[in-house]
Amino acid sequence: MREDRQGVVTYDLTAGSDGSVVGCRASGPPGSADLERATCDAILARARFNLATDEAGRAVVGEVSGNMRWTLPD
């Protein structure tokens, strides 16, 4: 990630039927491709979800959205 970059990145995740993240789309301020990439990299490396199930108890794919704030240390 380039130095001196900060901002809020919005992300949309797809959680697979096994609880792992199988997709990530991120969008941030103009010129923030490095922050968007870092957001998805961090999420794909760490995030895990409890299995979502349908009415019959079968595992299903789910979606989650959120924001990640990147700030520089003081």
Buried (B, 14 or more C-beta within 10 A) or exposed (E): EEEEBEBBBBBEBBBBBEBEBEEBEBEBEEEBEEBBBBBBEBBBEEBEBEBBEEEEEEEEEBEBEEEBEBEEEE
